[in-house]
């Protein structure tokens, strides 16, 4: 049933109304953040009472079920979010889709799924760092920065890590000379995080 629910929600990313598309992407953000927290924390805390152990066991099962379902729709969801972020005519939708897209890529990375960041993802984020919307530029720059940090936390250095660094240097770093002061401030913050 959760697969059906997420598939239905996924279809709302193509709704005619921008507010519905934005809300759909933000709904995915909430679910994905919860799933990412469950994935990182494991939801397995030792307790002395059997009642608490049973509840936490149920929470862990629900969290794992949620993660499994999200990973099943992951490749198509990443594709939809990437395309919506690149092509939507409303900046609020583009920004919301970038945030959801980043959360889905983070979940895939943590769960070691068969999909993850691709050249298409990196290229799209680079393009979005030059978006006319300030919020979209900042969201794309933050996404690239977080993806680089995730690869730094990994034991392996991959070609994706190299491509991310190259993309970051050519699209996020130039934001320090952006006309918008808030973009400059965020670019400096991102630079500080990486250094």
N, C-alpha and C positions, 0 to 999 in steps of 0.2 A: 504493500500500500504506500510506503514512503517513496518508492520509485515512481509510482503513478503521480503522487503529489508533487515531487520535484520535476517530473516531466511536464506537468501542467504549469507549474511556476515558470519553468524554462521557456515554454511557449509564449508566455506573457512578455518576454523580452522584445517581441516583434509587434506589440500592441500599437495601435494608431496614436494613442495619447502619450506624450512624453512623460507625464507624471506617473503613469502606470509603468512605463519602462524603467524610470528612475527608481520607483518604489520596489519593483521586482529585483533590480540589481542590488539595492540596499537590503532586501530580504535575504538574498543569497549571501551578502556580506555577513549578516548576523548569524546565519546558520553555519557558514564556513568558519567564522571566528570561533564559534562554540566547538565545532569539530576540530579545529586546530588546537584549541586549548585542551580538549580531551585527548588528542593525539600526543601532545607534549607532556601533559601531566599524568596521563595513564589512569586517572581517577581511581587509583587503588591505594587507599589510605588504610592502614591497620587500625582496627578498633577492637575494643574488648566485648562489646555487646553483639549478640547474634543478629538483632534487629538492624543495627547500623550496618553490619557486614552484608546483610541481605539487600538493604537499600542501595548501598554502594556497589554491590555486585550488579544490581539491576541498572544503576546509572552507567556503569562501565559497559554493560551489554548494549544499552541504548546508544551510548556514545560510539561504540564500535560499529553498531548497525548503521548509524547515521553516516559515519566515515565511509563504510563499505558502499552504501547507496550513492553517496556523492562521487566516489571514485568510479562507479559504474557509468554515471553520466558525464564524468569529468572531461573526456576528450571533446564531446560535442558541446559541453558548456563552455569550455575554454575557447573553442572556435566561435561560438555565438557571442561571447563577451568581447573577444578580440575584434570581431567584425563590427559589433555595435559601438565599441569605443572608437574605432577608426572612422566609421561612416555615419554615425548619427548626427543629425543637424542641430541637436540641442546639447549645449556644453554640460548641463547638469547630468544628462544621461551618459555622456562620454566619461565624465569624472566618476560617476557611480560604477560604471562598468569596469573602469580601470581598477578600482578598489576590489571589486568582487573577483575579477580576473587574477589579481595578485594573490588573493586569499586562496583561490583554487590552485594556482601554481604552487603555493606554499604547502598546501595539503598534499598535493601529488609528490612534492619533493620529500616531505616527512614520511609519507607512507610508501615511498619508493615504488610508485606506480609506473606503468609502461609509457606514460606520457609525462611531459614536463616542459620546461622552457625550450622553445624552438627558435630557429632563425626568424620565423614569421613573427613570433612574440617580440623578439628584440627589435626587429625592424619597425613594427607597429609602435612600440614604446618610443623609439627614436623619433618617429614622425610626430607622435603626440607631444613630445617635449617642445615642439615648435608650433603647437596649436595656437590659434588666436585667443582662446580662453585662458586666462591666468590660472584658474582653478584646475583646468585640464593639464596645463604645463606642469604645475606643481605636483599633481597626482602621478603623472607619468615619471617625473624625476624621482619622486619618492619610491615608486615601484621599482625602477632600475636600481636605486640605492639599496633597497631591501633585498632584492634578488642577489646583488653582489655580496651583501653581508651574509646571506644564507650560504652562498658558495664558499665564503671564507670560513664558515663554521664547519664545512665538510672536510673530511680527511683527504679527499682527492682534489687535484687541480685539473679541471677538464677544459676541453676546447670551448665549452659554453661559458666557463668562467672568464676565459680570455676574451671571448666575443662580448660579454657583458661589460668588462672593463674598458674595452675599446669603445663600445657604444656610449658608456657613461662619460668617458673623457671627451667624446665628440658632441654629446647632446646635453648632458647635465651641467658639466663644468662651464660651458659658454653662457649658462643662465646667470653667471655672476655679472655679466654686462647687459642683462635684460633691462628694458625700459621700466618695468614694474619693480618697485622696491621690494615687495613681498617675495617675488621670485628670486631676487638677489639674495635676500636674507635666507631663504630656504636652501638655495644652492650652497651657500657658505656653511649652513648647518649640515648638509649632506656631505660636504667635503670634510668637515670636522669629524663626522661619524666614521668615515673611511680611513682617515689618517690617524 
